Amino acid sequence: MSKQVERLKKNLIELTDVINAFQSETVQCIVIDRILNYLAAKDRGAETDINEGDTTIPFNANIIKPDLPGSSKGKKMGSTKILNQLLTTDFFDSPKSIASITDFCATKYDTVLQTSEISGVLLKLIKVNKLSRVKSEETNRYVYLKPAVTTA
C-alpha cells in the first residue's frame, strides 16, 4: 500500500507544473480527478488503452465520467430565478424574512440557498419596485413583501 502511495506522490509531483498551468481551480480539479480515476482503473486491471511507456492519459468515457460544473444534468435553479418565480405566486403577499425564504426554497425547490446569495437579489428587486422591505417590529429585522398597490 505504501508503495502505491509513494508512486502516486511521485506522479503528482511530476505533474504539478502541468496542472498548475491551468489557471482555473475547477479545471485543475477535473484534471487531477481524471488522473486519479485513470490510475485507479489501471490498478483494478481495467483496460486503459495505453502502452506502458506512453505518458499521455486519454479520456476514456468508460473509466472517467466527470460531473462538469455548468452541465445541465441535475442543475438546480439559482437564487434569481427562484425569487422571480416566487414573485409570480402569492408567496410575498405576506412579509417574509430572509431565513423563511431560504427555508421555503429548501423544501419547495430542494435548493439550499445561503442568505448571502439572496440578499443581493432581494435588493435588486426592491430597486425595481418588485418587492418592498420593512423592518419587523417583532424581530427588528427586515422582512420582504410585494409593494402595496396604490391607485391614483
C-alpha positions in Angstrom: 0.0 0.0 0.0 2.7 2.5 0.9 4.4 1.6 -2.4 1.3 2.7 -4.2 1.1 5.9 -2.2 4.7 6.7 -2.9 4.2 6.1 -6.6 1.1 8.3 -6.7 3.0 11.1 -4.8 5.9 10.8 -7.3 3.4 11.0 -10.3 1.6 14.0 -8.9 4.9 15.9 -8.2 5.9 15.3 -11.8 2.5 16.6 -13.0 2.5 19.7 -10.7 3.7 22.1 -13.4 1.2 20.8 -16.0 -1.7 21.0 -13.5 -0.7 24.5 -12.3 -0.5 25.7 -15.9 -4.4 25.8 -15.8 -5.5 29.0 -14.2 -8.9 27.7 -13.2 -9.0 25.6 -10.0 -12.0 23.8 -11.4 -10.1 22.6 -14.4 -7.2 21.7 -12.1 -9.5 19.6 -10.0 -11.0 17.9 -13.1 -7.5 17.1 -14.4 -6.5 15.6 -11.1 -9.8 13.7 -10.8 -9.2 12.2 -14.3 -5.7 11.2 -13.4 -6.7 9.5 -10.2 -9.6 7.7 -11.9 -7.3 6.6 -14.6 -4.7 5.3 -12.1 -7.5 3.6 -10.0 -8.8 1.9 -13.2 -5.3 0.8 -14.1 -4.7 -0.7 -10.6 -8.0 -2.6 -10.8 -6.8 -4.1 -14.1 -9.3 -2.3 -16.3 -8.2 -1.8 -19.9 -6.7 1.7 -20.2 -5.9 1.8 -23.9 -2.4 3.0 -23.2 1.0 1.4 -23.6 3.3 1.2 -20.5 5.8 3.7 -21.9 3.1 6.1 -23.1 2.8 9.2 -20.9 -0.5 10.5 -22.3 -3.7 9.9 -20.4 -6.6 9.6 -22.8 -10.1 10.4 -21.9 -12.0 7.2 -21.7 -15.7 7.6 -21.2 -16.0 4.1 -19.7 -13.5 5.0 -17.0 -13.9 8.6 -16.3 -17.3 10.4 -16.2 -16.7 13.8 -14.5 -19.6 15.9 -13.4 -18.6 19.1 -15.0 -19.8 22.4 -13.5 -22.4 24.1 -15.5 -23.7 20.9 -17.1 -27.5 20.9 -17.3 -27.7 17.4 -15.8 -29.3 17.8 -12.4 -28.6 21.5 -12.4 -30.7 23.4 -9.8 -32.1 26.8 -10.2 -30.3 29.8 -9.0 -31.4 32.4 -6.4 -32.5 35.0 -9.0 -34.6 32.5 -10.9 -36.3 31.1 -7.8 -37.1 34.6 -6.4 -38.5 35.7 -9.7 -40.7 32.6 -9.7 -41.8 33.3 -6.1 -42.9 36.8 -7.3 -45.4 35.3 -9.7 -47.0 33.5 -6.8 -48.7 34.7 -3.6 -45.6 33.9 -1.5 -44.6 37.6 -0.9 -48.2 38.7 -0.2 -47.3 38.4 3.5 -44.0 39.6 5.0 -41.1 37.0 4.7 -37.7 37.1 6.4 -34.6 36.0 4.6 -34.5 32.9 6.8 -38.1 32.0 5.9 -37.3 32.5 2.2 -34.3 30.2 2.3 -36.2 27.6 4.3 -39.1 27.7 1.8 -36.6 27.2 -1.1 -35.0 24.3 0.7 -38.3 22.5 1.0 -40.1 23.6 -2.2 -37.2 23.7 -4.7 -34.8 21.3 -3.0 -32.2 24.1 -3.2 -30.1 25.2 -0.2 -29.6 28.9 -0.6 -27.4 31.0 1.7 -28.8 34.3 3.0 -25.8 36.0 1.4 -26.9 34.6 -2.0 -30.3 36.0 -1.9 -29.8 39.3 -0.1 -28.3 41.0 -3.2 -31.1 39.7 -5.4 -33.7 40.9 -2.9 -32.1 44.4 -3.0 -32.3 44.5 -6.8 -35.9 43.5 -6.7 -36.5 46.3 -4.2 -34.8 48.8 -6.5 -37.0 47.9 -9.5 -40.1 48.1 -7.2 -41.0 44.4 -7.5 -40.5 44.0 -3.7 -40.6 46.2 -0.7 -38.8 45.9 2.6 -39.9 46.9 6.1 -38.4 46.4 9.5 -40.3 43.9 11.6 -41.3 45.3 15.0 -41.2 41.8 16.5 -37.7 40.8 15.4 -36.2 44.2 14.4 -35.0 42.6 11.1 -36.1 43.4 7.6 -38.9 41.4 6.0 -39.8 41.4 2.3 -43.2 41.6 0.7 -44.9 42.7 -2.5 -45.2 46.5 -2.6 -48.6 47.9 -1.8 -50.5 48.8 -5.0 -51.6 52.4 -4.9 -54.3 53.8 -7.2 -54.2 57.5 -8.1 
